[in-house]
Amino acid sequence: MSTEKEIKRITTKALGLLKKKGIKISALTAYDFITAKILDETGIDLILVGDSLSNVFQGNETTLPVTMDEMIYHTKVVTKGVNRAMVIVDMPFMSYQLSVDEGFRNAGRIMKETAAVGVKLEGGERVAETIRKITEAGIPVMGHIGLTPQSIHQFGSYRERGVIKTEADEILKDAKIIEEAGAFSIVLEKIPAKLAKKVTESLTIPTIGIGAGIHCDGQILVTPDMLGLNLEFHPRFVRHYSRLAEDIHKAVDKYIQDIRKQNFPSEEESY
């Protein structure tokens, strides 16, 4: 079934309709105008301006260093390239952990200063009241449970979550609490496929998986990972749909050689 025929602009209501109809949701990240424009033109449903920009754009080891100002800047340029897709923004580390009111103010700032549709927060029960306050103000919130990269130093590793029963039960509980608090969707990161299936079937809102198996209502990957811009980074859940790093190496090498051999610019490329 073609979503293009039914949905001209992706909204929270549209995502709910996709889940209800069993149409899988496609999502990718973007941090710049041209990438966002290309993704939107291909028909992607959701674009996340992820705090993963700290890793793949800024070169940091974790997502922790990226700031509110940087997230807002990247969101502004991303939304300029988008007409159909839903644009959601990661609230960066320490923009909502301090207090409910602090999270509320920062979510409001993102909505006032960008053209994003909503925000994403990591965590379960501990951020439920923040989600509730933000959504009561009319700001859509996407949850994020399982592996939550902003808590990497607490976890101590990027291992999968929910393998042991107590942790799996906590994830399921958190998902239901987040839904009750008003979230319109939840990202499930790096949890067993059977657990993701159980969570997805227990909720009325869509789940978006990353390393969480096939049973989620949709899937998301970090775009530079999916495109193979960093071929050294290849966890199990990443599929390289291209090997752009190799293509770029070849193109730049050819460019250098053409300059040195005076094959560029040609007469037709000169004024």
C-alpha positions in Angstrom: 0.0 0.0 0.0 1.4 3.4 -1.0 1.6 5.9 1.8 2.1 8.7 -0.8 -1.5 8.2 -2.0 -3.0 8.5 1.5 -0.6 10.8 3.3 0.7 14.1 1.9 2.4 15.2 5.1 3.6 13.0 7.9 2.1 13.9 11.2 1.7 12.1 14.6 -1.8 11.1 13.4 -0.3 9.8 10.1 2.2 7.6 12.0 -0.6 6.2 14.1 -2.5 5.4 10.9 0.5 3.6 9.4 0.7 1.4 12.5 -3.0 0.7 12.4 -2.7 -0.3 8.7 0.4 -2.4 9.2 2.5 -0.2 7.0 6.1 -0.1 8.2 7.5 3.4 9.0 10.9 4.4 7.5 13.2 6.8 9.4 16.7 8.1 9.0 18.8 10.9 10.5 19.9 14.2 8.9 22.1 17.0 10.0 22.3 19.2 6.9 20.0 20.7 4.2 21.1 18.7 1.2 20.9 15.3 2.9 17.4 16.2 4.4 16.2 17.3 0.9 17.3 14.1 -0.7 15.8 11.9 2.0 12.5 13.8 1.8 12.4 13.5 -2.0 12.8 9.7 -1.7 9.7 9.5 0.5 11.2 8.8 3.9 8.5 9.1 6.6 10.5 10.5 9.5 13.8 12.5 9.8 15.5 12.6 13.1 18.0 15.4 13.8 19.8 13.1 16.1 22.3 13.9 18.8 24.3 11.3 16.9 25.6 14.4 15.0 28.0 14.5 18.0 29.6 11.3 16.7 29.3 11.4 12.9 29.4 15.2 12.3 31.6 16.5 15.1 33.8 13.4 15.6 33.1 13.0 19.4 33.2 9.5 21.0 29.8 9.9 22.6 26.6 12.0 22.1 27.2 13.9 25.4 29.1 17.0 24.1 26.5 18.3 21.7 24.6 21.4 22.9 21.1 22.9 22.6 22.4 25.6 20.3 24.0 23.1 18.0 20.9 20.9 17.9 18.8 24.0 17.0 21.2 25.1 14.3 21.2 21.8 12.6 17.4 21.5 12.9 17.0 24.9 11.2 19.0 23.8 8.2 17.4 20.4 8.0 13.8 21.6 8.0 14.5 24.0 5.1 14.9 20.9 2.9 11.8 19.0 4.0 8.3 19.2 2.7 6.7 15.8 3.6 8.6 14.0 6.3 8.1 14.5 10.0 11.2 16.2 11.6 11.9 15.2 15.2 14.8 16.6 17.3 16.8 14.9 19.9 16.9 16.9 23.1 20.6 16.8 24.0 22.2 15.6 27.3 21.4 17.8 30.2 18.7 19.7 28.4 15.9 17.9 30.3 17.6 15.8 33.1 17.9 18.7 35.5 14.2 19.2 36.1 10.8 18.9 34.5 10.6 22.6 34.1 14.0 22.8 32.5 13.0 20.1 30.0 9.8 21.9 29.3 11.5 25.2 28.6 14.1 23.6 26.3 11.4 21.7 24.4 9.6 25.0 23.9 12.7 26.7 22.7 13.3 24.0 20.1 9.7 24.4 18.8 9.9 28.2 18.8 13.3 28.4 17.1 13.0 25.6 14.5 10.3 24.2 12.2 10.5 20.8 13.8 7.4 18.8 14.6 8.5 17.5 18.0 11.3 16.3 20.3 12.7 13.0 21.5 13.8 12.2 25.0 15.7 9.2 26.3 14.6 7.3 29.4 11.5 5.6 30.8 9.7 6.3 34.0 12.2 8.9 35.2 11.3 11.2 32.3 7.5 10.5 32.3 6.6 13.7 34.1 8.7 15.7 31.7 7.0 14.0 28.7 3.6 14.7 30.3 4.3 18.4 30.8 5.7 18.9 27.3 2.8 17.0 25.6 0.2 18.9 27.6 1.6 22.1 26.1 0.9 20.6 22.6 4.5 19.5 21.8 4.7 16.0 20.4 7.3 13.8 22.2 9.0 10.6 21.0 10.3 8.3 23.7 13.5 6.3 23.6 14.2 3.2 25.7 16.5 0.2 25.7 20.0 1.3 25.0 20.1 5.0 25.7 23.4 6.5 24.5 23.2 9.6 26.8 23.5 7.1 29.7 26.5 5.3 28.3 28.8 6.0 31.2 26.2 4.6 33.6 25.7 1.4 31.6 29.5 1.1 30.9 29.1 -0.4 27.4 26.9 -0.4 24.3 25.7 -4.0 24.9 22.1 -4.9 24.2 19.5 -4.2 26.9 16.6 -6.4 28.0 18.5 -9.7 27.9 17.8 -10.6 31.5 14.2 -10.8 32.7 14.3 -8.0 35.2 15.7 -5.6 32.6 13.2 -6.8 30.0 10.3 -6.3 32.4 11.6 -2.8 33.2 11.7 -1.9 29.5 8.1 -3.1 28.9 7.0 -1.2 32.0 8.8 2.0 30.8 7.2 1.7 27.4 3.7 1.6 28.8 4.4 4.5 31.2 5.8 6.6 28.3 2.7 6.0 26.2 0.5 6.9 29.2 2.5 10.1 29.7 1.5 11.2 26.1 4.4 10.1 23.8 3.3 9.6 20.2 6.0 7.0 19.4 8.9 5.2 21.1 12.4 4.3 19.7 13.5 0.8 20.9 17.3 0.6 20.6 19.3 -2.6 20.8 16.9 -4.9 22.6 16.0 -8.6 21.7 13.6 -8.9 18.8 11.2 -11.0 20.9 11.1 -8.3 23.5 10.6 -5.6 20.9 7.7 -7.6 19.5 6.1 -7.8 22.9 6.5 -4.1 23.5 5.1 -3.2 20.1 2.1 -5.4 20.5 1.4 -3.9 24.0 1.2 -0.3 22.7 -1.2 1.7 20.6 1.6 4.1 19.6 4.2 3.1 17.0 7.6 1.7 17.9 10.7 2.6 15.8 13.5 0.0 16.1 17.2 0.3 15.8 18.8 -3.0 16.4 15.5 -4.3 17.8 14.4 -6.8 15.1 11.7 -6.9 12.4 8.6 -6.7 14.6 8.7 -2.9 15.4 6.3 -0.6 13.5 9.3 1.0 11.8 13.0 1.2 11.5 15.7 3.9 11.9 19.4 4.0 11.1 22.0 6.8 11.2 22.2 7.9 7.6 26.1 8.1 7.4 26.2 4.5 8.7 23.5 3.3 6.3 25.3 4.9 3.3 28.7 3.4 4.3 30.5 6.7 4.9 32.3 5.1 7.8 32.9 1.5 6.8 34.9 0.8 10.0 31.7 1.2 12.0 29.7 -1.9 11.4 27.6 -3.2 14.3 25.3 -6.1 13.6 22.2 -3.9 13.2 23.7 -1.6 10.5 23.2 -2.6 6.9 25.4 -0.7 4.4 23.1 0.1 1.5 26.0 1.8 -0.2 29.8 2.3 0.2 30.0 6.0 -0.3 33.4 6.3 1.5 34.9 4.2 -1.3 33.1 6.2 -4.0 34.2 9.5 -2.5 37.8 8.3 -2.3 37.7 7.4 -6.0 36.0 10.6 -7.0 38.5 12.9 -5.1 41.5 10.9 -6.4 40.2 11.3 -10.0 39.7 15.1 -9.3 43.3 15.4 -8.0 44.7 13.6 -11.0 42.7 15.6 -13.5 44.0 18.8 -12.0 47.6 17.6 -12.0 47.3 16.4 -15.6 45.5 19.7 -16.6 42.5 17.7 -17.7 40.3 19.9 -15.5 38.9 22.4 -16.3 38.3 21.7 -19.9 37.7 24.4 -22.5 34.0 23.8 -22.2 34.2 24.2 -18.4 36.1 27.6 -18.7 34.8 31.1 -19.3 
